[in-house]
Amino acid sequence: MPPFALFYVPHVLTAMLWVGGMFFAWMVLRPAAGARLQPPERLTLWAEVFRRLFVWVWVAVLILPISGLGMWHMRFDSLGAAPRYVHIMAGGYLVMLALFLRIQLLQLPALKRAVAAKDWPAGGAVLAQIRRLVGVNLLLGVLVIALASARPMF
């Protein structure tokens, strides 16, 4: 196995985990839960789903910059020598990280408080905010993966 693969494989796998988790949550679980569950069950389910999913997102959040910088240093003479798409990918990561931190640190605690208080309207409002942020993050993640796959030299 070439040394580059030591960085590339965990990078691709953790990107897949993060974006794939958002895709599953947005495109599969959200519509199914909305169609079958009442607010108490739905909001309780989402609080538990986020608790479990975010453990894995934290793994991705930590591995992606380490593996990305490792590949960057192995492939290019300097950070400035990397093609523009690599810089855009790094910027995309930072925006996605900021959105994730907003969900993790602000919205998720509010959802947990609403569920604990059985305040279903407040919980629904928070879940709607989370849903929008996850949707934006999913779109960004798909665009970053598409960019990484295409590797345009502009």
Disulfide bonds with the S-S distance in Angstrom:
none
